[in-house]
Amino acid sequence: MAILLTGSTGYIGAHIASNLLTGHSDPLNLLVRARDEQEAQERLWRALQLHLDFARFDQLLHERIRIFRGDLTDTHFGLANDDYAQLVRSTDSLIHCAASLNRKSEKSCLNVNLRGTLEVIQLAQRSRDQHGLRRFSHVSTVAVAGQRSNEVVQEDNAIDWNRSDYDPYARTKKFCEHMVRQLLPDVQRTIFRPSIVLGDSRRPETNQFDMVRAFVFLASLPMLPFRPGDRIDIVPVDFVADAVATLHQKENPAHEIYHLSSGRESETFIELTEALCKAQDKRGPVFVPSFEKSTEKIVNALAGRAGKIGGLATLLKVFLPYLLWNTVFDNSRVVEELGRHPAPFSQYSLPLLRFSRENHFVFKYREWPADAPVHTASRAANASPDPRQ
């Protein structure tokens, strides 16, 4: 029996897959969207090469990984009947990590997050009915808490259906949690809510640059329109992946919902900027919180325009609300379960920013070796590549 993991070629999903493959023994069923077996395996190799060399990856393809080529939003993922039946038979737990993070597109979030999650839940129901389901783990987001200001949010009181949401991503992920609870009432569930996931505390290399690009831009400014004492809840991806894999495999986690965050130990803007500036022997920025509203207006006006400035403004428009809410998400549950705190961003931010600048925000992927065969064990559906999965 295997763990079905969706989103294995995404940023967080690849880290979870690596953690499961290196720290646990279960086989993995991976849903990957691709036209053929070679493309599916190459996409997975690109996602996992931050974590594995090709020889080890090739061995795991032989021994523990089964790729099902399908589309998250298609009925039965677009798989042939026999292949879908095999997926149901062989899956004894699920980690649903795939999602659209397109915060500007209601259509994309509705299609991928809602329709896709419903398909995954239906597969879970069929596996439960056929042979029992050990656990359903859902990777959500702290953004389900909606618009907040100057708060410490606990897991069990985060969702308030009368509270406005920041964007379609947060809105649809909130409803995804609702579907999991309503449609799988008799299945052991674990819901994980990461905060701002930025970088890996163990190494500077990353292949996810959107949020890093925004931080590099902000770090270069002589003036910042923030209150220096406001906290920003940033968590490294290795802590998130370790928490998801460990608690998914734990027989009886103490709770159903976990904030994967820096919590009350979240650093302030002044702490972050002072650490970065001290490491680079530079003068820190001046904080001018009275410019907050005018900065939002400028960012909104420039967002969507052509060129570098327009691109940066578009990124900032998406992330700016998360930088201004001065809200953190209590993480005492996951800290107690794992027995450790996440590394503070100031400890690993400078190597991450340097790597990103030096590589022009591009990760240099290694190609599939010319003499390496393509495995033939993948289960297929007709699909084209999509970065969501």
C-alpha positions in Angstrom: 0.0 0.0 0.0 1.1 3.5 -0.8 0.7 7.2 0.1 -0.9 9.2 -2.6 0.8 12.6 -2.8 -0.6 15.4 -5.1 1.5 18.3 -6.0 4.8 16.4 -6.0 6.3 18.6 -8.7 5.5 21.8 -6.8 7.8 23.6 -4.4 6.3 22.4 -1.1 5.2 19.0 -2.6 8.7 18.2 -3.8 10.1 18.8 -0.3 7.4 16.6 1.2 8.1 13.8 -1.4 11.8 14.0 -0.6 11.1 13.8 3.1 8.9 10.8 2.7 11.4 9.1 0.4 14.4 9.6 2.6 12.9 9.4 6.1 10.2 6.8 5.7 9.7 3.5 3.9 6.2 3.7 2.2 5.8 3.6 -1.5 4.5 6.8 -3.1 1.7 7.1 -5.7 2.4 10.5 -7.4 -0.2 12.3 -9.6 1.8 14.1 -12.3 0.4 15.9 -15.3 2.3 15.2 -18.5 1.9 14.0 -22.1 3.9 10.8 -21.8 6.0 8.8 -19.4 9.3 10.5 -20.3 7.9 14.0 -19.7 6.3 12.9 -16.4 9.6 11.4 -15.1 11.6 14.4 -16.3 9.2 16.8 -14.5 9.6 14.8 -11.3 13.3 14.7 -11.7 13.4 18.5 -12.1 11.4 18.9 -8.9 13.5 16.5 -6.8 17.0 17.3 -8.0 17.3 19.8 -5.1 17.2 16.8 -2.9 18.5 13.7 -4.8 21.2 12.9 -7.3 20.0 11.1 -10.4 21.3 7.7 -9.4 19.2 7.7 -6.2 16.2 9.2 -8.1 16.5 6.4 -10.7 16.6 3.8 -7.9 13.5 5.2 -6.3 11.6 5.2 -9.6 12.3 1.4 -9.7 11.6 0.7 -6.1 9.1 3.1 -4.4 7.6 5.6 -6.9 4.6 4.9 -9.1 3.6 7.8 -11.4 -0.1 8.2 -12.4 -0.2 10.6 -15.3 -3.4 12.6 -14.8 -5.2 15.9 -14.4 -6.3 16.9 -10.9 -9.5 18.5 -12.2 -10.6 15.7 -14.6 -13.1 13.0 -13.5 -11.0 10.1 -12.1 -8.0 12.4 -12.9 -8.5 11.4 -16.6 -7.1 8.0 -15.9 -8.3 4.8 -17.6 -10.7 2.8 -15.6 -8.1 0.1 -14.8 -5.5 2.6 -13.8 -7.9 4.5 -11.5 -9.0 1.2 -9.9 -5.3 0.4 -9.3 -4.8 3.9 -7.7 -7.8 3.3 -5.4 -6.6 -0.2 -4.5 -3.1 0.7 -3.7 -3.7 4.0 -1.8 -4.0 3.7 2.0 -3.4 7.4 2.9 -3.3 10.7 1.0 -1.5 14.0 1.3 -3.2 16.6 -0.8 -0.7 19.4 -1.6 -1.5 20.4 -5.1 -3.2 23.8 -5.5 -3.4 26.9 -7.6 -1.6 29.8 -5.9 -2.8 32.3 -8.5 -4.2 34.8 -6.1 -5.3 37.1 -9.0 -7.5 34.5 -10.7 -10.8 33.4 -9.3 -11.3 31.0 -12.2 -8.0 29.2 -11.6 -8.5 28.9 -7.8 -12.1 27.6 -8.3 -11.1 25.1 -10.9 -8.0 23.7 -9.3 -8.5 24.1 -5.6 -12.2 23.3 -5.4 -12.8 20.9 -8.3 -9.4 19.3 -7.8 -9.9 18.8 -4.0 -13.3 17.3 -4.6 -11.7 14.7 -7.0 -9.1 13.8 -4.4 -11.8 13.5 -1.7 -13.8 11.2 -3.9 -10.8 9.0 -4.4 -10.3 8.9 -0.6 -13.9 7.9 -0.2 -13.5 5.0 -2.6 -10.3 3.8 -0.9 -12.0 4.1 2.5 -14.9 2.0 1.3 -12.8 -0.6 -0.4 -10.1 -1.3 2.2 -10.0 1.5 4.7 -8.1 4.8 4.7 -5.4 5.4 7.3 -5.3 9.2 7.1 -6.2 12.2 4.9 -3.8 15.1 5.2 -4.6 18.4 3.6 -2.1 21.2 3.0 -4.0 24.4 3.4 -2.8 27.9 4.3 -2.9 30.4 7.3 -4.7 32.7 4.8 -8.0 30.9 5.6 -8.1 33.2 8.6 -9.1 36.1 6.4 -8.4 39.7 6.9 -6.6 40.2 10.2 -4.7 42.9 12.0 -2.4 42.9 15.0 -3.4 39.4 16.2 -2.1 36.0 17.3 -4.4 33.5 15.7 -5.0 30.0 17.2 -5.8 27.0 14.9 -9.3 26.3 16.2 -10.6 29.9 15.9 -8.9 30.9 12.6 -11.9 30.4 10.3 -14.7 33.0 10.6 -17.2 32.7 7.8 -18.3 36.3 8.4 -14.8 37.7 7.9 -13.6 38.9 4.4 -10.9 37.1 2.6 -7.8 38.6 1.0 -8.0 36.9 -2.3 -9.5 33.9 -4.2 -6.7 31.6 -3.1 -7.5 32.1 0.6 -11.3 31.9 -0.1 -11.1 28.6 -2.0 -8.7 27.0 0.4 -11.0 27.8 3.3 -13.8 26.0 1.5 -11.5 23.1 0.7 -11.0 22.6 4.5 -14.8 22.6 4.9 -15.2 20.0 2.2 -12.6 17.7 3.8 -14.4 17.9 7.2 -17.9 17.5 5.7 -17.2 14.7 3.2 -14.7 12.6 5.2 -16.2 12.7 8.7 -15.2 9.2 9.6 -11.6 9.4 8.3 -8.6 10.5 10.5 -7.8 14.0 9.1 -4.8 16.3 9.5 -5.0 19.9 8.2 -1.7 21.8 7.8 -1.7 25.6 7.4 1.7 27.0 6.4 2.4 30.7 6.8 4.7 32.5 4.3 7.0 29.7 3.1 10.3 31.2 2.1 13.6 29.4 1.6 15.2 26.3 3.1 17.1 26.8 6.4 19.6 24.1 5.5 20.9 25.5 2.2 20.7 28.6 0.0 19.6 26.9 -3.2 15.9 27.3 -4.2 13.9 26.9 -7.3 11.0 29.0 -6.1 11.7 32.7 -6.6 8.5 34.8 -6.6 8.5 35.7 -2.9 12.3 35.9 -2.8 12.2 38.4 -5.7 9.9 40.6 -3.7 12.1 40.4 -0.6 15.2 41.2 -2.6 13.5 44.3 -4.0 12.4 45.4 -0.6 15.8 44.7 1.0 17.4 47.1 -1.6 15.2 50.0 -0.7 16.5 52.8 1.6 13.0 53.4 2.9 10.3 50.9 3.8 6.6 51.8 4.4 6.2 49.4 7.3 6.0 49.8 11.1 9.4 48.5 12.3 7.9 46.6 15.2 5.4 44.7 13.1 6.0 40.9 12.9 6.1 38.9 9.7 5.4 35.1 10.0 8.0 33.4 7.7 8.7 29.7 7.9 11.3 27.6 6.1 10.1 25.0 3.7 12.2 22.2 5.3 10.3 22.7 8.6 7.0 22.6 6.7 7.9 19.4 4.8 9.2 17.7 8.0 6.0 18.6 9.9 3.7 17.3 7.1 5.6 14.0 6.6 6.2 13.3 10.3 2.6 14.0 11.5 1.0 12.2 8.5 3.0 9.1 9.5 2.3 9.5 13.2 -0.3 7.0 14.4 -2.2 9.5 16.7 -1.3 13.1 16.3 -2.5 15.2 19.2 -4.6 17.6 17.0 -6.4 17.8 13.7 -5.1 21.3 12.7 -1.6 22.6 12.8 -0.2 26.0 11.9 3.2 25.5 10.3 4.5 28.9 11.1 7.0 30.9 13.2 4.2 31.8 15.6 5.0 34.1 18.5 8.7 33.9 17.6 8.1 35.6 14.3 10.7 38.3 13.8 9.9 42.0 13.3 10.8 44.1 10.3 13.5 45.8 12.2 15.0 42.6 13.4 15.1 41.2 9.9 16.6 44.3 8.3 19.2 44.8 11.0 20.3 41.2 10.6 20.6 41.5 6.9 22.4 44.9 7.0 24.8 43.8 9.8 25.8 40.7 7.7 26.5 42.9 4.7 28.0 45.8 6.6 25.4 48.1 5.3 23.2 50.8 6.7 19.6 49.8 7.4 16.5 51.3 5.8 14.4 54.1 7.3 10.9 53.0 8.3 8.2 55.4 7.2 4.8 53.8 8.1 2.9 56.9 7.1 3.7 56.0 3.5 1.9 52.6 3.7 -1.3 53.8 2.0 0.5 55.7 -0.8 2.8 52.7 -1.4 -0.3 50.5 -1.9 -1.7 53.0 -4.4 1.6 53.2 -6.3 1.9 49.4 -6.4 -1.6 49.0 -7.6 -1.1 51.6 -10.3 2.1 49.9 -11.6 1.0 46.3 -11.3 0.4 44.6 -14.7 2.5 47.0 -16.7 5.2 45.8 -19.0 8.9 45.7 -17.9 10.8 44.9 -14.7 9.0 47.5 -12.5 5.6 46.3 -13.6 6.6 42.7 -12.8 7.8 43.7 -9.3 4.7 45.7 -8.7 2.5 42.7 -9.6 4.4 40.5 -7.1 4.1 43.1 -4.4 0.4 43.6 -5.0 -0.1 39.9 -4.3 2.1 39.8 -1.2 1.7 43.2 0.3 -1.4 42.5 2.4 0.5 39.6 4.0 3.3 41.9 4.9 1.1 44.6 6.4 -1.3 42.6 8.6 1.1 42.2 11.6 -0.6 38.9 12.4 1.2 35.7 13.4 -0.2 32.2 13.8 0.4 30.3 17.0 2.6 27.2 16.3 2.8 25.7 19.8 1.0 22.5 18.6 3.6 21.6 15.9 6.5 22.7 18.0 5.4 20.4 20.8 4.9 17.5 18.3 8.2 17.9 16.6 10.2 19.0 19.6 11.8 21.9 17.8 11.2 25.4 16.5 11.6 26.5 12.9 14.8 28.4 12.1 14.2 32.2 12.1 14.4 33.8 8.7 17.3 36.1 9.8 19.5 33.0 10.2 19.3 31.9 6.6 18.0 34.9 4.6 21.3 36.3 3.4 22.6 33.1 1.7 19.1 32.7 0.1 19.1 36.3 -1.2 22.7 36.1 -2.4 22.0 32.8 -4.3 18.9 34.4 -5.9 20.7 37.5 -7.0 23.8 35.7 -8.3 21.7 33.3 -10.3 19.4 36.0 -11.6 16.4 34.3 -10.0 16.9 31.2 -12.2 17.6 27.7 -10.9 20.0 25.8 -13.2 18.3 22.4 -13.7 20.3 19.4 -14.7 18.9 17.6 -17.8 17.8 14.0 -17.9 21.0 12.0 -18.6 21.2 11.0 -22.3 21.9 7.4 -21.5 19.3 6.9 -18.8 16.2 4.8 -19.8 12.6 6.0 -19.1 10.7 3.6 -16.8 7.5 2.0 -18.1 5.5 1.6 -14.9 3.6 4.9 -15.0 -0.1 4.9 -15.2 -1.4 7.2 -18.0 -4.0 9.7 -18.9 -4.0 12.2 -21.8 -2.8 15.4 -20.3 -0.4 18.3 -21.1 2.1 19.6 -18.6 0.9 22.0 -15.9 3.0 23.5 -13.0 0.2 23.0 -10.5 1.0 19.3 -10.0 
